[in-house]
Structure formats: structure tokens, C-alpha cells
Amino acid sequence: MEKTPFAFEKGGFCAGFNKTVKTVKSGRAAMVWAASDADALHRNELIRLCETAEVPWEDSLTKKQLGKLCGLEVDCAAAAVFKKDKSGA
């Protein structure tokens, strides 16, 4: 697995399909991960949403790997790292 993105270490992310979709729709997502083994219908919906919103996405991790990356004890189908706000936080 790749090095953990800094935002995951600092809590600047959301985990779960519905929260990730809301984050992309709100314009707050800087990067999205869609698990490679997530339900194809939901995964494809999220990827289309990211492409429309011009949010970079990746699908190289499994649900288990993504859950671990997010610090969860359960699998995770999707996650997003938040954009930095204007204050740089």
C-alpha cells in the first residue's frame, strides 16, 4: 500500500459512500478514493460524479485497505480528502 496521505493522518477526510458523495457535491473534496471491490453501481456513480465535478479519484484500494487507511475497523467503500480552506487549515 502507498504512504498514507497526510490528510488521513490529520483527520481532514470523510469515510463512507454517502458522506463522500455529499462532500463531492458540496465542492469540498480534493481527492476521492472509491474501493475497487465496492458495489459497481455505487462505485460508477461516484466516479461519474467526480469526473463531472473535476475531482481526482483513485480506485486502486480494496474496501478493506481503504477502511484501514481511514483508521476504521470495518471495510469502507469510499473516502474523500477535504480541500484546504482559505486559512490553510
Summary of the structure (lengths in Angstrom):
residues: 89
radius of gyration: 12.0
end to end distance: 26.4
largest distance: 37.3
contacts: 265
relative contact order: 0.28
helix: 39%
strand: 18%
